[in-house]
């Protein structure tokens, strides 16, 4: 993707609906076996309506969305912040906007403003990323 312009929106991508299998597979791969992510009874005992996804699963989907456009070898920076809980059944939409085009250390770079939202529009993960273009 080389013809980029400031403010350009990348095509969105949908993930989900999120399943327990998605959550548990991520837990196994990451080594994060916190039972809050797979034990509904425990999650309810502390005030959640059900077990919920690990935030890093959403960040991983967002990273995958970005690298589908620019490739894994082009990543120079990836930062995220979690802002909402994701439950089974949620459908998530990844989006990115070109925030800056610049050069650094002899590389042409793009900075993206990135977000992962629930289908109701609420942001669950947001951040920024830089890629070589």
N, C-alpha and C positions, 0 to 999 in steps of 0.2 A: 504494500500500500504506500505509494510514493507521492501521489497527487493529493496532498492534504492542505486544508485551509483552516485558518483560525476560526473557531466556532463550529466547525463541521461536526456533525453527529455521525457516529459509526452506527451501522445497522444493529438493532437490538437483538438479543437472544433470550429465549425463555428457558428456564430450568424448572423441572418439577411436573406435577405436584411432588413435593418432598415426601419420601417414604421412610419408614423405619429402616428398611434395608439400606437406603442412602446414608442414613445417620450412623448405623452400626458399621457399615463398610468403612466409612471415614474414621470412626473410632479405632477400628482394628489397624488401619493403615497408619494412623498418626500415633497410636499408642495411648491416646487419651480415652481411658475407659471410665470416665466419670459417670456414675449411674444416673445422674440428672438427665443424661442424653438418651437413656433407653428404659428407665424405670418410671412408668407413669405414677405409680403409687407414691414413690419417694418424691417426685416432683410436686404432686398434689399436697403432700404433707408439709411443704414449705411455701405453699401459696400459688404455684403455677397450675394451670388447667391440665397440663400433660407434660410428658418429657419433651425436650426441645433440642434442636440441632446445635451442634458446636458452631460458634461463630466462624471458626477457621474453615469450615466446609463451604460457607457462602463466599469467603474470601478466595478459596480455591477455585470455585466456579467462576468468580470474577476474573481471576488470573488466567484461567483457561480461555475465557471469552477474549481477553486482550491478546493472548498469544496466538489465538486462531487468526487474528488480523496481522500480527507483526512477527510472529515466530518466537520460539523460546530463547534463541541465541541473541536476540536483540534487546532483551530486558536489561535496563540499567538501574531502575529503581521501581519499587512497588510498595506503597503505603496504604493501609486501610484503618478504618475505625468502625467499630460495631455500634449500632444505634437501636436495634430492635431484635426481639427474639423471633426465631423461625420455628414453626410447628409443622408436624406432619400435615400434609394436605395443602400447605402454602405453595403457590406458584410464584416464581421469582423471575424478574426481568432485569437483565444486565444491559447497561448503557454506558456510553463514553462520548465525551466531547473533546475536541482538540482545544487545549487551553493555551499552548505555546509551541512555537517552532523555533529552534535555536541550535547553535553549534557549541560544542564543548570538547576540548581535547581532540580536535580534528574529526569529531563525529557529528553528523546531522541528526538531531534528536527531535522527538515530539513528546510533549507532556500532555497527558490526558487527565481530565477530570472524570472519575469513574464512579458508578453507583450500581447497587443491586437493590431492587425494590420489590415489595410484595405487589400482587395484582391490584391492591387498593391504593397503590402509590406511595405507601410508607417506605422510607429508606431503611434497609437492614444493615448494609455495609456501604461505606463511601470512602473515597480516597483519591489518590493520584498515582500516576505511573509514568515512567519515561522509557522510551524505546528508540533504538537507532532506526532511522528511515533512509 
